[in-house]
Each structure stands twice: as C-alpha cells, then as structure tokens.
Amino acid sequence: HPMTLQAVKILIERLKWQKLVTTQSGDLLSDFPLQSICRIVRYQGVIRHFRVKPGALSREEIRRLSYHVRMRMSTATFARCWLLVEGESEIWLLPHLARLCGYDLSMEGIVCIEFAQCGISPLIKTADQLGIGWFLLADGDAAGKAYIETARHFARISNKNTDDHCLRFREKDIEHHLFFNGYADVYTEYAGVP
C-alpha cells in the first residue's frame, strides 16, 4: 500500500546506522541514490552483483535518469533488458506486437524506455553498469542515424556485437515502416483516405 511504503521509507531514512535493504519495490528503490543500489542477478546458476560506479555518470545524466526512468518507470531497474525507443508510438505498439507474436515483454523482463528526453548515453551506461541488457530501435531519419552511431560506440566500448544491440528502420519511422510493409490498408481505413 502506498501509505505503508511511505512509512517504511521514513523509517529507513531515520535509521542512523548502515542499512542493507532488499526490495522488489521500484517505488522504494527510486528514492535511494543510484550509486547506493546494488543489483544482484542470477544467470545460469551464477550470482553476480552490479552497481553504478562513482563518476560513471555526470550529475546531469543522473538527474535525467532519475526523473525519466527511476521516478516514472521505477520497475525498470529490475528488468533484464531495456528496449530503447525514440517515441510514443513504439511504447504503445511494441508490447502489443510482441503479444501478437506470443511474447509478453513484461514477463520476459523487457521494459520499453523512450530515450528522447533522457538521452541515450546515460541509459546505456547505466544499463551496462547494472548488468541490464539493452537494444536500441531508431527511426530511419538523420536523428536515428546519430542515435545508432551513439549506440554502436557504446557497444564497441563493451566489446559487444553492434548488430545485437541496435536496429535502424529503413523507413522514416515505425508508422512508415508498417505502412510500407503490409499495413497500408489499416492506415488508409482509419485515416479515411480512399
């Protein structure tokens, strides 16, 4: 319950000694400094821990990340993978398209994050530091090209295959991609265009 959660936050803040808190509450987690969070992951029987190292992000990057991801999408810190997308269309469409293909992004641990306001750099740096996989989907315009180059840069720094981490539409955006790949009739019907 939100009031119980707030009472727990106040209690934790009032404790004067060292605290070790384990939680599955993104709301509780979002109130603590990013550098204070340690993410523990079990993969193929091996337990590893991850944390954002001091100095890995600038103050501005931490501010952006705290607002756009941690406060607005508090469960993103628990995700297995961040699907980084440019806009609102992808946020709405991709979970539904995945469901049509038999996948539930939430059940797979995948969170769609709109990167336009936060920026790509803080998201990828944070994902890498916290052991969260990431994939960037960009539009086919000039801005999308720049986004892909940024993502490829970070993938190369981490010795990752760039093709496993980014995809750029050939078309201008996801709407044009769908229009030119078999869904033109849906757009023309709903637009009322003969």
C-alpha positions as a printed NumPy array, in Angstrom:
array([[  0.   ,   0.   ,   0.   ],
       [  1.391,   3.473,  -0.824],
       [  0.982,   4.762,   2.747],
       [  2.775,   1.72 ,   4.177],
       [  5.558,   2.17 ,   1.649],
       [  5.942,   5.824,   2.644],
       [  6.112,   4.829,   6.332],
       [  8.872,   2.316,   5.507],
       [ 10.817,   4.987,   3.579],
       [ 10.614,   7.354,   6.565],
       [ 11.736,   4.606,   8.957],
       [ 14.728,   3.719,   6.764],
       [ 15.733,   7.375,   6.459],
       [ 15.631,   7.827,  10.257],
       [ 17.93 ,   4.89 ,  10.984],
       [ 21.367,   6.334,  11.715],
       [ 23.485,   3.255,  11.118],
       [ 24.397,   1.382,   7.965],
       [ 21.368,  -0.07 ,   6.203],
       [ 21.011,  -3.05 ,   3.916],
       [ 17.601,  -3.165,   2.275],
       [ 16.408,  -5.784,  -0.187],
       [ 13.289,  -4.964,  -2.137],
       [ 11.24 ,  -5.724,  -5.187],
       [  9.567,  -2.334,  -4.948],
       [ 10.647,   0.042,  -7.68 ],
       [  8.931,   2.875,  -5.817],
       [ 11.057,   2.274,  -2.724],
       [ 14.194,   1.845,  -4.816],
       [ 13.644,   5.078,  -6.75 ],
       [ 14.101,   7.162,  -3.598],
       [ 17.655,   5.993,  -2.964],
       [ 20.727,   7.408,  -4.739],
       [ 21.639,   5.419,  -7.838],
       [ 25.171,   4.772,  -6.553],
       [ 23.699,   3.173,  -3.402],
       [ 21.916,   0.472,  -5.361],
       [ 23.466,  -2.942,  -5.846],
       [ 21.688,  -5.183,  -8.351],
       [ 22.052,  -8.907,  -7.743],
       [ 21.455, -11.216, -10.703],
       [ 21.453, -14.987, -11.023],
       [ 22.165, -16.238, -14.528],
       [ 22.854, -19.878, -15.396],
       [ 23.439, -20.707, -11.745],
       [ 25.981, -17.923, -11.177],
       [ 25.167, -14.998,  -8.893],
       [ 26.692, -11.644,  -9.83 ],
       [ 26.288,  -8.163,  -8.455],
       [ 26.308,  -4.873, -10.322],
       [ 26.333,  -1.225,  -9.324],
       [ 26.893,   2.143, -10.931],
       [ 30.437,   3.168, -10.111],
       [ 31.041,   6.655,  -8.718],
       [ 31.873,   9.06 , -11.537],
       [ 30.404,   6.808, -14.254],
       [ 27.631,   9.336, -14.865],
       [ 27.674,  13.121, -14.737],
       [ 25.319,  14.971, -12.388],
       [ 23.155,  15.931, -15.374],
       [ 22.975,  12.306, -16.543],
       [ 21.971,  11.174, -13.046],
       [ 19.29 ,  13.881, -12.908],
       [ 17.848,  12.874, -16.284],
       [ 17.955,   9.181, -15.477],
       [ 16.394,   9.724, -12.052],
       [ 13.442,  11.59 , -13.498],
       [ 12.811,   9.873, -16.82 ],
       [ 13.456,   6.305, -15.721],
       [ 13.696,   5.85 , -11.965],
       [ 10.767,   8.091, -10.951],
       [  8.495,   7.481, -13.945],
       [  9.344,   3.817, -14.598],
       [ 10.532,   2.611, -11.234],
       [ 10.464,  -1.095, -12.11 ],
       [ 12.954,  -0.604, -14.97 ],
       [ 15.833,  -1.234, -12.564],
       [ 14.602,  -4.826, -12.18 ],
       [ 14.403,  -5.502, -15.938],
       [ 16.556,  -7.997, -17.791],
       [ 16.641,  -5.786, -20.871],
       [ 15.834,  -2.212, -21.831],
       [ 14.313,  -1.743, -25.264],
       [ 15.318,   1.848, -26.023],
       [ 12.904,   3.535, -28.421],
       [ 12.5  ,   7.032, -29.812],
       [  8.873,   7.842, -29.259],
       [  5.4  ,   7.237, -28.02 ],
       [  4.358,   5.073, -30.985],
       [  6.933,   2.418, -30.132],
       [  5.982,   2.484, -26.446],
       [  2.365,   1.722, -27.402],
       [  2.949,  -0.614, -30.348],
       [  5.851,  -2.879, -29.396],
       [  4.272,  -4.577, -26.363],
       [  1.121,  -5.27 , -28.417],
       [  3.083,  -6.526, -31.411],
       [  5.111,  -8.795, -29.13 ],
       [  1.889, -10.14 , -27.612],
       [  0.593, -10.937, -31.114],
       [  3.779, -12.951, -31.646],
       [  3.196, -14.855, -28.397],
       [  5.51 , -12.866, -26.111],
       [  4.758, -10.74 , -23.101],
       [  7.551,  -8.194, -22.747],
       [  6.871,  -7.752, -19.019],
       [  7.034, -11.499, -18.408],
       [ 10.299, -11.632, -20.368],
       [ 11.739,  -8.841, -18.209],
       [ 11.842,  -6.339, -21.057],
       [ 10.951,  -2.688, -20.458],
       [ 10.423,  -0.175, -23.274],
       [ 12.097,   3.111, -22.447],
       [ 11.696,   6.261, -24.504],
       [ 15.168,   7.751, -24.754],
       [ 14.458,  11.097, -26.434],
       [ 14.177,  13.131, -23.215],
       [ 16.771,  11.277, -21.156],
       [ 19.369,  10.722, -23.848],
       [ 20.998,   7.507, -24.984],
       [ 24.316,   7.843, -23.16 ],
       [ 23.038,   7.779, -19.568],
       [ 20.677,   4.904, -20.351],
       [ 23.279,   2.682, -21.984],
       [ 25.959,   3.488, -19.407],
       [ 23.551,   2.698, -16.578],
       [ 22.28 ,  -0.49 , -18.214],
       [ 25.848,  -1.714, -18.722],
       [ 26.853,  -0.858, -15.15 ],
       [ 23.784,  -2.569, -13.668],
       [ 24.084,  -5.661, -15.867],
       [ 20.891,  -4.911, -17.79 ],
       [ 20.837,  -5.829, -21.46 ],
       [ 19.814,  -3.138, -23.915],
       [ 18.67 ,  -2.812, -27.509],
       [ 18.125,   0.452, -29.375],
       [ 15.472,   0.814, -32.091],
       [ 15.819,   4.036, -34.09 ],
       [ 13.971,   5.797, -36.884],
       [ 15.4  ,   5.925, -40.4  ],
       [ 15.894,   9.684, -40.377],
       [ 19.088,  11.682, -39.697],
       [ 18.474,  11.734, -35.943],
       [ 18.035,   7.953, -35.971],
       [ 21.381,   7.595, -37.727],
       [ 23.056,   9.637, -34.972],
       [ 21.337,   7.556, -32.276],
       [ 22.549,   4.335, -33.875],
       [ 26.111,   5.643, -34.072],
       [ 25.995,   6.502, -30.355],
       [ 24.675,   3.046, -29.504],
       [ 27.313,   1.352, -31.666],
       [ 30.007,   3.384, -29.931],
       [ 28.906,   2.099, -26.521],
       [ 28.557,  -1.465, -27.807],
       [ 32.12 ,  -1.371, -29.181],
       [ 33.46 ,   0.01 , -25.89 ],
       [ 31.942,  -3.012, -24.129],
       [ 33.226,  -5.435, -26.806],
       [ 29.675,  -6.266, -27.847],
       [ 28.406,  -7.064, -31.315],
       [ 26.708,  -3.876, -32.532],
       [ 24.126,  -5.847, -34.538],
       [ 22.938,  -7.446, -31.281],
       [ 22.214,  -4.023, -29.78 ],
       [ 20.739,  -1.731, -32.395],
       [ 18.434,  -1.583, -35.38 ],
       [ 17.513,   1.367, -37.57 ],
       [ 14.379,   1.383, -39.682],
       [ 14.961,   1.855, -43.397],
       [ 11.839,   3.998, -43.38 ],
       [ 11.423,   7.392, -41.711],
       [  9.709,   5.945, -38.591],
       [  7.732,   2.967, -37.302],
       [  4.488,   4.218, -38.847],
       [  6.079,   4.406, -42.301],
       [  7.71 ,   1.03 , -41.718],
       [  4.345,  -0.569, -41.002],
       [  2.654,   1.305, -43.866],
       [  5.189,   0.083, -46.444],
       [  5.343,  -3.451, -45.055],
       [  1.804,  -4.727, -45.4  ],
       [ -0.337,  -2.438, -43.228],
       [ -1.163,   0.402, -45.613],
       [ -4.823,  -0.636, -45.676],
       [ -5.093,  -0.185, -41.89 ],
       [ -3.724,   3.358, -42.11 ],
       [ -5.878,   4.37 , -45.064],
       [ -9.014,   2.892, -43.488],
       [ -8.579,   4.705, -40.177],
       [ -7.43 ,   7.91 , -41.832],
       [-10.494,   7.893, -44.066],
       [ -8.315,   8.249, -47.136],
       [ -9.576,   6.428, -50.266]])
